[in-house]
Amino acid sequence: MLPKTPHQAPPARALGLAASLTRLGTETAFDVLARARALERAGREIIHLEIGEPDFPTPMHVCEAGIEAIRAGHTHYCPTAGLPELREAAADYLSATRGIAVSAEQVLVANGAKPFLFFTILATCDPGDEVIYPDPGFPIYESAIAWAGATPVPLRLREEREFSFDPAELALLLSERTKLVILNSPENPTGGVLGKQELAEAARAIAGTEAWVLSDEVYSQLLYEGEFASIAGEPGMRERTVILDGLSKTFAMTGWRCGFAAVPEPLIEPLVRFFVNSTSCVPPFVQYAGIAALRGPFDEPRRMLEEFSRRRRLIVEGLNALPGVSCGWPGGAFYAFPNVSALPIAAEELADRLLGEAGVAVLAGSAFGRFGRGNLRLSYANTLENLERALERIERLLATL
């Protein structure tokens, strides 16, 4: 009798991935953060200017509201669109801060702002449609557009216009294929602010198209001078504009993951359907914390803005004192976007060397689009002491170039 041979497994076949993944981008900030953390584990001391989140604690009354909600048993499913109480609080907040009438029925709640970005694009765009978005801009805009199969159309934010766009250029980019226009003010990564005149001209141009508008206003309360303006306040815009906001930036609640938006009626059911298919709901205890944040008091957000203003002065004046560096004054948010194109090395190499040699984590402007090349993005969500030390380290490295 012949000996039995062991069972032979069939040859292994390569396991494939979806082709659409090649169109899905990422946020360089998290990549640089991971590299910076690895250097810290190896014993290096790193000054973090790469990550875009307030370095302040969540207001205590907000934390207490979340804790109390957990103790009260608010730890189960709740309505996908959001708790009625939070939708009402968000409607009141948006009405008061935008000067327009927003009802609770128009407000939806999601796990941060990003679901609104992704799902608004998916709900309005088919493959081949065009989406206009700011460049330099938040990298998830282009990533989500491309992943949905739509065509990204960058709208250049011009440094000579304090990182606003030219309304005439927007008008030229609009076409019969434009299904969505994304605007952001105050802006990430530039700190630029769109004025009422630019928004009024943009509204007139968009009004002649069939395009929706997504107005990313998550930094609306981090404004240093003047009054905040939303394109939703322009004639005919409220009916086609998603007004996007959230708790992360204004209330130092990035880890709570709770965003909200005022949504045009035709988009409400489609967005809720996307939320049902993906996240089910925002944890109700998080939403109760959000209610406490939006109902006030607002003392701590005001103090946070005052501290950011002091840091803004330090970082902008310090950057402008460096040879080969020029930096305008950000009108909002907590980012400086200095131009370093006069230096003898590219911004990408400079960012790498600042992390590896100087222990200062920053981002190259090209991480935010092709029109960001030649710039760096620095988040000044750090202490005055650390910002001073970072400027000293940058100056020492520049002296070696």
C-alpha positions as CSV (number, residue, x, y, z in Angstrom):
1,M,0.0,0.0,0.0
2,L,1.4,3.4,-1.0
3,P,1.8,5.9,1.9
4,K,-0.7,8.6,2.1
5,T,0.5,12.0,1.0
6,P,-0.4,15.0,3.0
7,H,-3.2,17.2,1.7
8,Q,-1.8,19.9,-0.6
9,A,-3.4,23.3,-0.3
10,P,-4.2,25.0,-3.5
11,P,-1.7,27.7,-4.6
12,A,-2.3,31.0,-2.8
13,R,-4.0,33.7,-4.8
14,A,-3.3,37.3,-4.3
15,L,-6.1,39.0,-2.4
16,G,-7.1,42.2,-4.2
17,L,-8.3,45.6,-3.0
18,A,-10.9,47.9,-4.5
19,A,-9.6,50.1,-7.3
20,S,-11.4,53.1,-5.7
21,L,-8.9,53.1,-2.9
22,T,-6.3,54.6,-5.3
23,R,-8.6,57.7,-5.4
24,L,-8.9,58.0,-1.6
25,G,-6.4,60.4,0.0
26,T,-5.5,61.1,3.6
27,E,-4.5,63.9,6.0
28,T,-0.7,64.4,6.1
29,A,-1.2,65.9,9.5
30,F,-1.8,62.5,11.0
31,D,1.2,61.0,9.1
32,V,3.5,63.7,10.5
33,L,2.0,63.2,13.9
34,A,2.8,59.5,13.8
35,R,6.4,60.3,12.8
36,A,6.7,62.8,15.6
37,R,5.3,60.4,18.1
38,A,7.9,57.8,17.0
39,L,10.7,60.3,17.5
40,E,9.3,61.1,21.0
41,R,9.3,57.4,21.8
42,A,13.0,57.3,20.8
43,G,13.8,60.0,23.3
44,R,13.5,63.2,21.1
45,E,11.6,66.3,22.3
46,I,9.2,67.5,19.6
47,I,7.2,70.8,19.4
48,H,3.9,70.0,17.8
49,L,2.7,72.5,15.3
50,E,1.3,70.0,12.8
51,I,-2.1,68.9,14.3
52,G,-5.1,71.1,14.0
53,E,-6.9,71.0,17.3
54,P,-7.2,73.4,20.2
55,D,-4.8,72.6,23.0
56,F,-7.4,73.6,25.7
57,P,-9.5,71.3,27.8
58,T,-13.2,70.8,27.0
59,P,-15.1,73.3,29.2
60,M,-15.9,71.6,32.5
61,H,-19.7,72.2,32.4
62,V,-19.7,70.4,29.1
63,C,-17.8,67.4,30.5
64,E,-20.1,67.3,33.5
65,A,-23.2,67.2,31.2
66,G,-21.7,64.2,29.3
67,I,-20.9,62.4,32.5
68,E,-24.3,63.0,34.0
69,A,-25.9,61.7,30.8
70,I,-23.9,58.5,31.1
71,R,-25.0,58.1,34.7
72,A,-28.6,58.7,33.6
73,G,-28.3,55.8,31.2
74,H,-28.1,57.7,27.9
75,T,-25.9,55.0,26.4
76,H,-28.1,53.4,23.9
77,Y,-29.3,54.1,20.4
78,C,-31.1,57.3,19.7
79,P,-32.6,59.0,16.6
80,T,-30.2,58.9,13.6
81,A,-30.9,62.6,12.8
82,G,-29.9,63.6,16.3
83,L,-31.6,64.2,19.6
84,P,-34.5,66.7,19.3
85,E,-32.9,68.8,22.1
86,L,-29.6,69.0,20.3
87,R,-31.2,69.8,17.0
88,E,-33.1,72.6,18.7
89,A,-30.0,74.0,20.4
90,A,-28.0,73.8,17.2
91,A,-30.8,75.6,15.3
92,D,-30.8,78.4,17.9
93,Y,-27.0,78.6,17.8
94,L,-26.8,78.8,13.9
95,S,-29.7,81.3,13.8
96,A,-27.9,83.6,16.3
97,T,-24.4,83.3,14.8
98,R,-25.4,83.5,11.1
99,G,-28.3,86.0,11.3
100,I,-30.7,83.7,9.5
101,A,-33.7,81.6,10.5
102,V,-32.8,77.9,11.0
103,S,-35.4,75.5,12.4
104,A,-34.6,72.3,14.3
105,E,-36.1,70.2,11.5
106,Q,-33.4,71.5,9.2
107,V,-30.5,70.4,11.5
108,L,-28.8,67.0,11.4
109,V,-26.2,65.7,13.7
110,A,-23.2,63.5,12.7
111,N,-20.0,62.0,14.1
112,G,-18.0,65.1,13.4
113,A,-18.0,67.3,10.3
114,K,-16.4,64.8,7.9
115,P,-19.5,62.7,7.4
116,F,-21.3,65.7,6.0
117,L,-18.4,66.3,3.6
118,F,-18.5,62.8,2.3
119,F,-22.2,62.2,2.2
120,T,-23.1,65.6,0.7
121,I,-20.8,64.8,-2.2
122,L,-22.2,61.3,-2.5
123,A,-25.8,62.6,-2.3
124,T,-25.4,65.2,-5.0
125,C,-22.7,64.0,-7.4
126,D,-22.5,61.2,-10.0
127,P,-19.3,60.1,-11.7
128,G,-18.2,62.8,-14.1
129,D,-19.9,65.7,-12.3
130,E,-17.7,68.5,-11.2
131,V,-17.1,69.8,-7.7
132,I,-15.4,73.2,-7.1
133,Y,-13.3,73.3,-3.9
134,P,-10.8,75.7,-2.3
135,D,-7.0,75.1,-3.0
136,P,-5.1,75.3,-0.7
137,G,-7.8,73.6,1.3
138,F,-8.7,70.8,3.7
139,P,-7.3,67.7,1.9
140,I,-10.5,65.6,2.6
141,Y,-12.4,67.8,0.1
142,E,-10.4,66.6,-2.9
143,S,-10.1,63.1,-1.5
144,A,-13.9,62.7,-1.1
145,I,-14.6,64.2,-4.5
146,A,-12.3,61.9,-6.3
147,W,-13.4,58.8,-4.4
148,A,-17.0,59.5,-5.3
149,G,-16.0,59.5,-9.0
150,A,-16.6,63.2,-9.5
151,T,-14.1,65.6,-10.9
152,P,-12.3,67.9,-8.5
153,V,-12.0,71.5,-9.8
154,P,-9.7,73.6,-7.6
155,L,-10.6,77.2,-6.9
156,R,-7.3,79.0,-6.2
157,L,-7.0,81.0,-2.9
158,R,-4.6,83.8,-3.7
159,E,-2.0,84.9,-1.2
160,E,-2.2,88.5,-2.6
161,R,-5.9,88.5,-1.7
162,E,-5.2,87.3,1.8
163,F,-6.1,83.8,0.7
164,S,-9.5,84.7,-0.6
165,F,-10.6,83.7,-4.1
166,D,-11.2,85.9,-7.1
167,P,-15.0,85.8,-7.8
168,A,-14.3,86.2,-11.5
169,E,-12.3,83.0,-11.4
170,L,-15.1,81.2,-9.6
171,A,-17.5,82.3,-12.3
172,L,-15.2,80.9,-15.0
173,L,-15.0,77.5,-13.3
174,L,-18.8,77.1,-13.0
175,S,-20.3,75.0,-15.7
176,E,-23.3,72.9,-16.5
177,R,-21.4,69.9,-15.0
178,T,-20.9,71.7,-11.6
179,K,-23.0,69.9,-9.0
180,L,-21.4,71.3,-5.8
181,V,-19.3,74.2,-4.7
182,I,-17.4,73.9,-1.4
183,L,-16.4,77.0,0.5
184,N,-14.5,77.3,3.7
185,S,-14.2,80.3,6.0
186,P,-12.2,80.8,8.1
187,E,-10.0,78.6,6.2
188,N,-7.8,75.6,6.9
189,P,-4.8,75.8,6.2
190,T,-4.4,79.5,5.5
191,G,-6.4,81.2,8.2
192,G,-8.0,83.3,5.4
193,V,-11.5,84.7,5.8
194,L,-14.0,85.2,3.0
195,G,-15.6,88.7,3.1
196,K,-19.2,89.6,2.5
197,Q,-18.3,91.1,-0.9
198,E,-16.7,87.9,-2.2
199,L,-19.5,85.8,-0.9
200,A,-22.1,88.1,-2.5
201,E,-20.4,87.9,-5.9
202,A,-20.0,84.1,-5.5
203,A,-23.7,83.8,-4.7
204,R,-24.7,85.7,-7.8
205,A,-22.5,83.5,-10.0
206,I,-23.8,80.3,-8.4
207,A,-27.4,81.4,-8.6
208,G,-27.3,80.9,-12.4
209,T,-26.3,77.2,-12.0
210,E,-27.8,74.1,-10.6
211,A,-25.0,73.6,-8.1
212,W,-25.5,72.9,-4.4
213,V,-23.2,74.7,-1.9
214,L,-21.4,73.2,1.1
215,S,-20.2,76.0,3.4
216,D,-17.6,74.6,5.8
217,E,-17.9,77.0,8.8
218,V,-16.4,74.9,11.6
219,Y,-14.0,77.8,12.5
220,S,-16.7,80.5,12.4
221,Q,-16.3,81.5,16.0
222,L,-12.5,81.7,15.8
223,L,-12.5,85.1,14.0
224,Y,-10.1,87.9,15.2
225,E,-11.7,91.0,13.6
226,G,-15.1,91.9,12.1
227,E,-18.2,89.9,11.9
228,F,-18.5,86.4,10.4
229,A,-20.3,86.2,7.1
230,S,-21.9,83.0,5.6
231,I,-22.9,82.6,2.0
232,A,-26.2,81.1,3.3
233,G,-27.2,84.7,4.2
234,E,-27.1,85.8,0.6
235,P,-30.3,85.9,-1.5
236,G,-31.4,82.5,-2.8
237,M,-28.5,80.6,-1.1
238,R,-30.2,79.2,2.0
239,E,-32.2,76.8,-0.1
240,R,-29.2,75.3,-1.7
241,T,-26.5,75.5,1.1
242,V,-25.4,73.0,3.7
243,I,-24.2,75.1,6.6
244,L,-21.6,72.9,8.3
245,D,-20.4,73.5,11.9
246,G,-19.4,71.4,14.9
247,L,-18.2,71.2,18.5
248,S,-14.6,70.4,17.8
249,K,-12.9,73.8,17.2
250,T,-15.1,76.3,19.1
251,F,-15.4,74.2,22.3
252,A,-12.2,72.1,22.2
253,M,-14.1,68.9,21.7
254,T,-12.2,67.2,18.8
255,G,-12.3,63.8,20.5
256,W,-16.0,63.9,21.2
257,R,-16.8,63.6,17.4
258,C,-20.0,65.6,17.1
259,G,-20.8,67.9,14.1
260,F,-24.0,69.4,13.0
261,A,-25.4,71.1,9.9
262,A,-28.4,73.1,8.6
263,V,-29.4,71.1,5.5
264,P,-31.7,72.0,2.6
265,E,-34.9,70.0,2.7
266,P,-34.2,67.8,-0.4
267,L,-30.9,66.6,1.2
268,I,-32.2,65.7,4.7
269,E,-33.6,62.2,4.0
270,P,-30.6,61.2,1.8
271,L,-28.1,62.3,4.4
272,V,-30.0,60.5,7.2
273,R,-30.0,57.4,5.0
274,F,-26.2,57.6,4.7
275,F,-25.9,57.9,8.5
276,V,-28.2,54.9,9.0
277,N,-26.0,52.9,6.7
278,S,-22.7,54.0,8.4
279,T,-22.8,55.2,12.0
280,S,-26.4,54.7,13.2
281,C,-26.2,57.7,15.5
282,V,-24.0,59.9,17.6
283,P,-23.7,58.6,21.1
284,P,-26.5,60.3,23.1
285,F,-24.3,61.2,26.0
286,V,-22.1,63.1,23.6
287,Q,-25.1,64.9,22.3
288,Y,-26.1,66.0,25.8
289,A,-22.6,67.4,26.2
290,G,-23.2,69.2,22.9
291,I,-26.4,70.8,24.2
292,A,-24.5,72.1,27.2
293,A,-21.8,73.6,24.9
294,L,-24.3,75.3,22.6
295,R,-26.5,76.7,25.4
296,G,-23.5,78.3,27.1
297,P,-21.9,79.9,28.9
298,F,-19.3,80.9,26.3
299,D,-16.7,82.3,28.7
300,E,-14.1,79.6,27.9
301,P,-14.4,79.8,24.1
302,R,-13.9,83.6,24.4
303,R,-10.8,83.1,26.6
304,M,-9.5,80.5,24.1
305,L,-9.9,83.0,21.2
306,E,-8.1,85.7,23.2
307,E,-5.2,83.4,23.8
308,F,-5.1,82.4,20.2
309,S,-4.9,86.1,19.3
310,R,-1.8,86.5,21.5
311,R,-0.2,83.5,19.9
312,R,-1.1,84.7,16.4
313,R,0.8,87.9,17.0
314,L,3.9,86.1,18.3
315,I,4.0,83.5,15.5
316,V,3.4,85.9,12.6
317,E,5.8,88.5,13.9
318,G,8.4,85.8,14.6
319,L,8.0,84.2,11.2
320,N,8.3,87.6,9.4
321,A,11.6,88.2,11.2
322,L,13.2,85.1,9.7
323,P,15.2,85.6,6.5
324,G,13.5,84.3,3.4
325,V,10.1,83.9,5.1
326,S,7.0,86.0,4.7
327,C,3.7,85.5,6.5
328,G,0.4,87.3,6.3
329,W,-2.0,87.8,9.2
330,P,-4.6,85.0,9.4
331,G,-8.0,86.4,10.0
332,G,-9.4,83.3,11.7
333,A,-8.7,79.8,12.8
334,F,-5.3,79.0,14.4
335,Y,-3.0,78.5,11.4
336,A,-0.2,80.5,9.9
337,F,0.7,79.8,6.3
338,P,4.1,81.4,5.7
339,N,5.6,81.6,2.2
340,V,9.1,80.0,2.2
341,S,9.6,80.0,-1.6
342,A,12.5,82.4,-1.3
343,L,14.5,79.8,0.7
344,P,17.1,77.6,-1.1
345,I,15.2,74.4,-0.4
346,A,11.6,73.3,-1.2
347,A,9.0,73.5,1.5
348,E,8.6,69.7,1.6
349,E,12.3,69.2,2.3
350,L,12.2,72.1,4.9
351,A,9.3,70.5,6.7
352,D,11.1,67.1,6.8
353,R,14.3,68.7,8.1
354,L,12.4,70.8,10.7
355,L,11.0,67.6,12.2
356,G,14.1,65.4,11.8
357,E,16.8,68.0,12.7
358,A,15.1,70.7,14.7
359,G,12.3,68.8,16.4
360,V,9.5,71.0,15.1
361,A,6.6,69.3,13.5
362,V,5.0,71.3,10.7
363,L,3.3,70.6,7.4
364,A,4.3,71.4,3.8
365,G,1.6,73.6,2.1
366,S,1.5,71.1,-0.8
367,A,-0.3,68.7,1.6
368,F,-3.3,71.0,1.0
369,G,-3.2,71.2,-2.7
370,R,-1.0,72.2,-5.6
371,F,-1.5,75.9,-4.9
372,G,-0.1,75.5,-1.5
373,R,3.4,74.7,-2.8
374,G,6.0,77.1,-1.4
375,N,4.3,77.4,1.9
376,L,4.3,75.8,5.3
377,R,1.3,75.3,7.6
378,L,1.9,75.9,11.3
379,S,-0.8,75.4,13.9
380,Y,-0.3,77.8,16.7
381,A,-2.5,75.7,19.0
382,N,0.4,75.5,21.4
383,T,1.7,77.5,24.4
384,L,3.5,80.8,23.9
385,E,6.6,79.3,25.4
386,N,6.6,76.5,22.9
387,L,6.0,78.8,20.0
388,E,8.9,80.9,21.0
389,R,11.1,77.8,21.3
390,A,9.9,76.6,17.9
391,L,10.8,79.9,16.2
392,E,14.3,79.8,17.7
393,R,14.7,76.2,16.4
394,I,13.5,77.2,12.9
395,E,15.9,80.2,12.9
396,R,18.8,78.0,13.8
397,L,18.0,75.5,11.0
398,L,17.5,78.3,8.4
399,A,21.0,79.6,9.3
400,T,22.5,76.3,8.1
401,L,20.9,76.4,4.6
